[in-house]
């Protein structure tokens, strides 16, 4: 299981109620989706280490959009230890990044493919 979160402005400014990234956890559609889908898929992940990425945001102090970043801030070890940590790193990242764009998620897919190819446990 891997997760990639779309942090483009097309999701709406988090302070607004209609935003999919709303700061209010009761109105945050991404938290709802991560919890709902993750609660099922996590049981198919044997080590419960979940690579968790974002794309489409500006990571201060940078001024350019990042199309692949680890939500925990460590691109060399982007895994969250279980679903609760995924939610924690998502919430933390949301307070630090700036939603931007465009929606370009190929770099995340390429990174995940590279990770899978490098994982010797898949052989």
C-alpha positions in Angstrom: 0.0 0.0 0.0 1.2 3.5 -0.9 -0.5 6.8 -0.6 -0.1 10.0 -2.7 -2.1 13.1 -1.8 -3.0 15.8 -4.3 -2.1 19.2 -2.8 -3.0 21.3 -5.7 -5.2 24.4 -5.3 -8.0 22.6 -7.3 -8.9 21.0 -3.9 -9.6 24.4 -2.4 -8.0 26.6 0.2 -7.9 24.5 3.5 -9.4 27.3 5.6 -12.6 27.2 3.5 -15.4 24.8 4.4 -15.7 23.4 0.9 -12.0 22.5 0.7 -11.2 18.8 0.4 -8.3 19.6 2.7 -10.4 21.6 5.2 -8.5 22.2 8.5 -11.6 21.0 10.4 -11.2 17.2 10.6 -15.0 16.7 10.4 -15.0 18.3 6.9 -11.7 17.1 5.5 -12.5 14.7 2.6 -8.8 13.5 2.3 -8.8 12.4 6.0 -12.1 10.6 5.4 -10.7 8.8 2.3 -7.4 7.9 3.9 -9.2 6.5 6.9 -11.9 4.6 4.9 -9.7 3.1 2.2 -6.6 2.7 4.4 -8.5 0.8 7.1 -9.3 -1.9 4.5 -6.0 -1.9 2.5 -3.7 -1.8 5.5 -4.4 -5.5 6.2 -2.9 -6.4 2.9 0.4 -4.7 3.7 2.5 -7.2 5.6 4.9 -4.8 7.2 2.4 -1.9 7.8 5.0 0.5 6.5 3.2 2.8 4.2 5.1 5.1 1.8 3.2 8.4 1.9 3.7 11.2 -0.6 2.3 14.5 -1.7 2.4 16.3 -5.0 1.3 19.7 -6.4 2.5 21.9 -3.4 5.1 24.4 -2.6 7.3 23.3 0.3 8.5 26.5 2.0 11.1 28.0 1.8 11.1 26.8 -1.9 9.1 28.8 -4.4 8.5 26.1 -7.0 5.9 23.3 -7.0 7.1 19.9 -5.9 5.6 17.0 -7.8 6.9 14.3 -5.4 7.6 14.8 -1.7 7.5 12.5 1.3 4.8 13.7 3.8 7.1 12.8 6.7 9.8 15.1 5.1 12.3 12.2 4.5 12.3 11.2 0.8 14.9 8.6 1.5 12.5 6.9 4.0 9.0 8.0 3.1 7.2 5.3 5.1 4.7 5.9 7.8 4.4 3.3 10.5 0.7 2.3 10.1 -2.4 4.2 9.2 -2.4 6.4 12.3 1.0 7.8 11.4 -0.1 8.4 7.8 -2.9 10.6 9.2 -0.4 12.3 11.5 2.1 13.1 8.7 -0.8 14.3 6.4 -2.1 16.7 9.1 1.5 18.0 9.8 2.3 18.4 6.1 -1.0 20.3 5.5 0.1 23.0 8.0 3.5 23.5 6.4 2.9 23.3 2.6 1.3 25.8 0.3 -1.3 24.3 -2.1 -0.3 25.1 -5.7 -0.3 23.1 -8.9 -0.5 21.9 -11.6 -1.8 18.4 -11.1 1.2 16.3 -12.2 1.5 13.0 -10.5 3.8 11.1 -12.8 6.9 11.8 -10.6 5.2 10.0 -7.7 4.3 7.0 -9.8 7.9 6.8 -11.2 9.3 7.1 -7.6 7.1 4.3 -6.4 8.1 2.1 -9.4 11.7 2.7 -8.6 11.0 1.8 -4.9 9.3 -1.5 -6.0 12.1 -2.4 -8.3 14.7 -1.8 -5.6 12.8 -3.9 -3.1 14.5 -7.3 -3.1 11.7 -8.8 -1.1 9.6 -8.7 -4.4 11.9 -11.2 -6.1 
